[in-house]
Amino acid sequence: MNILMGVGNTLKGDDGIGCWIAKNFKEKNWLSFDCGTAPENFTSVIRKNKPETLVIVDAADMDINEGGLRVVPEEKIENIGISTHNMPLSFLINYLKDMADRIIFIGIQPKIIRDSDEISKELRKSAEHLMEILREERFEEIETL
């Protein structure tokens, strides 16, 4: 069993892309959670389920084309932009290390971060592509930052 944690602020445009993916990703052998800006509130669910793979998806300013996907290694998480969350994701991932066989952080380059509850078309297209990758567990197709 795998778990998807979608992280972001749904009132800041493309920053809500992780939440949008979590709401729209329904797949057998996956639990999917819209964690909003407080993913730390979901650690008990992860501890209880001990997933084989834990995927965390969030908007991340990585200086790549809008909608671009990257697997962000743990040591680079602190260096990427956009943090509208209560706890730094690097702390969260460090805390979760013993609760999943592997943890994959996937960043999506946003187009627009502003007061809005709309996700840009470019990011929705990237999100659909990412959901295909998740369904088939083809994580190796995503370039590492």
C-alpha positions in Angstrom: 0.0 0.0 0.0 1.2 3.5 -0.8 0.2 6.9 0.5 0.0 10.3 -1.4 0.1 13.5 0.7 -0.9 16.5 -1.3 0.4 19.7 0.3 -0.3 23.4 -0.4 -2.4 26.4 0.1 -5.6 26.3 -2.0 -6.1 30.0 -1.7 -2.8 30.8 -3.4 -3.4 29.7 -7.0 -0.9 27.1 -8.1 0.4 26.5 -4.6 -2.7 24.4 -4.1 -1.7 21.9 -6.8 -0.7 19.2 -4.3 -4.1 19.4 -2.7 -5.8 19.3 -6.1 -3.9 16.1 -7.0 -4.7 14.5 -3.7 -8.5 15.2 -4.2 -8.5 13.9 -7.7 -6.2 10.8 -7.3 -8.3 7.7 -6.6 -6.5 4.5 -7.1 -6.5 1.0 -5.7 -3.6 0.3 -3.3 -3.2 4.1 -2.6 -4.5 6.3 0.2 -4.6 9.9 -0.8 -4.8 12.8 1.6 -5.3 16.6 1.0 -3.0 17.8 3.8 -3.4 21.5 3.1 -0.8 23.6 4.9 -0.5 21.2 7.8 0.8 17.9 6.6 2.2 17.2 10.1 -1.5 16.6 11.1 -1.4 13.4 9.0 1.6 11.7 10.6 -0.5 9.3 12.7 -2.2 7.9 9.6 1.2 7.3 8.1 2.5 5.7 11.2 -0.6 3.4 11.4 -0.5 2.3 7.8 3.3 2.0 7.3 3.2 2.5 3.5 5.7 0.9 1.1 5.9 4.3 -0.7 5.0 7.7 0.7 4.7 10.4 -2.0 4.5 14.0 -1.0 3.5 16.5 -3.8 3.8 20.2 -3.5 4.3 23.3 -5.6 8.0 24.2 -5.5 10.0 27.1 -7.1 12.8 25.2 -8.7 13.7 27.6 -11.5 12.3 25.3 -14.2 9.5 25.6 -16.8 6.0 26.1 -15.2 4.4 22.7 -14.7 7.7 20.9 -14.6 8.0 17.9 -12.3 11.1 17.0 -10.3 11.9 14.5 -7.6 13.5 16.7 -4.9 16.2 14.9 -2.9 16.0 15.4 0.9 19.2 17.5 0.9 17.7 20.0 -1.6 14.3 20.5 0.0 15.3 23.4 2.1 16.7 25.2 -0.9 13.5 25.3 -3.0 11.2 28.2 -2.7 7.5 28.5 -1.6 6.7 27.5 1.9 3.2 28.3 3.0 3.2 25.5 5.5 3.3 25.3 9.3 6.3 23.1 9.4 9.2 23.0 7.0 8.8 19.9 4.8 12.4 18.9 5.5 11.5 18.4 9.2 8.4 16.5 8.3 10.3 14.1 5.9 13.0 13.6 8.5 10.3 12.7 11.1 8.5 10.3 8.7 11.7 8.4 7.6 11.0 5.4 9.8 7.3 5.2 8.9 7.6 4.3 5.2 9.9 2.1 3.2 10.7 5.0 0.9 9.7 8.7 0.7 9.5 10.6 -2.6 9.0 14.3 -2.6 7.8 15.6 -6.0 7.8 19.3 -6.7 5.8 21.0 -9.4 6.9 24.3 -10.7 4.0 26.8 -10.3 3.0 29.4 -12.8 1.0 31.7 -10.5 1.2 32.1 -6.8 -1.3 34.8 -5.7 -4.6 35.1 -4.0 -6.8 32.8 -6.0 -8.5 29.5 -5.7 -7.8 28.6 -9.3 -5.1 26.2 -10.6 -3.6 27.2 -13.9 -4.3 25.1 -17.0 -0.6 24.3 -17.3 -0.4 22.8 -13.8 -3.6 20.8 -14.2 -2.1 19.3 -17.3 1.1 18.4 -15.4 -1.0 17.1 -12.5 -2.9 14.7 -14.9 0.5 13.5 -16.2 1.8 13.0 -12.6 -1.3 11.0 -11.7 -0.7 8.6 -14.6 2.9 8.2 -13.3 1.7 7.5 -9.8 -1.0 5.0 -10.9 1.7 2.9 -12.7 4.4 3.7 -10.1 6.8 4.9 -12.8 8.6 7.3 -10.5 11.9 6.9 -12.4 10.3 8.9 -15.3 10.5 12.0 -13.2 13.8 13.8 -13.4 15.7 14.5 -10.1 16.4 18.1 -9.2 
